[in-house]
């Protein structure tokens, strides 16, 4: 049960009353996604309050993720239908094995795009090498990208694949495709399957934390918004690690869903 702070006479503080009025106007559709809210000066004049009170009211909505402050421009409504991330379904072989992107279970047929894609060979950090069971100095193929839905950044992802796995496949078409920006139908997992290294098991851990300054900028997060950090390892039927993935999600954009039998 949420307890709303009250003033000495038992009524909510004025700034919360103003915030609630604006919140209801957003919910009713008077202010739509992308609309500019009244600024501090307008709220001061309309409600007869001090600037600090008007600023507090807007801060409440900013911290709730309903609006976002654009420096030098104003406060804008930021409504976004959350993405439902289905932990098991999105990694099912029935999905990527049929040439479909695992993103399809999250996006719900909404428009999404990938940008800032970078593919390069590198020597991984210690925690990545440990997750992949690599000997000292062994290299990886690093694939980093950002995902946007309806034009809004919602997730960044960095995959690491052991170079040894790709080298074992020689000059196969699948090994070459993994090094390209477009990995083809079904993505990385479908190409690994073509190489005889199909993922058969996944381990994934998720935690909530506050973002770094770089993540704030890359995901355009509203003040106070946490991120969901997922780390996932894909393993073959022989439990050989073939991919390690670090995913950072806008905490206000996702609902995590899990279905399982009792």
Secondary structure as GFF3:
##gff-version 3
##sequence-region A 1 262
A	DSSP	alpha_helix	14	27	.	.	.	ID=ss1
A	DSSP	alpha_helix	40	47	.	.	.	ID=ss2
A	DSSP	alpha_helix	51	64	.	.	.	ID=ss3
A	DSSP	beta_strand	67	70	.	.	.	ID=ss4
A	DSSP	beta_strand	74	77	.	.	.	ID=ss5
A	DSSP	beta_strand	83	86	.	.	.	ID=ss6
A	DSSP	three_ten_helix	89	91	.	.	.	ID=ss7
A	DSSP	alpha_helix	93	96	.	.	.	ID=ss8
A	DSSP	alpha_helix	104	107	.	.	.	ID=ss9
A	DSSP	beta_strand	112	123	.	.	.	ID=ss10
A	DSSP	alpha_helix	126	132	.	.	.	ID=ss11
A	DSSP	beta_strand	139	149	.	.	.	ID=ss12
A	DSSP	beta_strand	152	162	.	.	.	ID=ss13
A	DSSP	alpha_helix	163	168	.	.	.	ID=ss14
A	DSSP	alpha_helix	173	178	.	.	.	ID=ss15
A	DSSP	alpha_helix	187	194	.	.	.	ID=ss16
A	DSSP	beta_strand	201	210	.	.	.	ID=ss17
A	DSSP	alpha_helix	213	219	.	.	.	ID=ss18
A	DSSP	beta_strand	226	235	.	.	.	ID=ss19
A	DSSP	beta_strand	241	250	.	.	.	ID=ss20
A	DSSP	beta_strand	254	257	.	.	.	ID=ss21
###
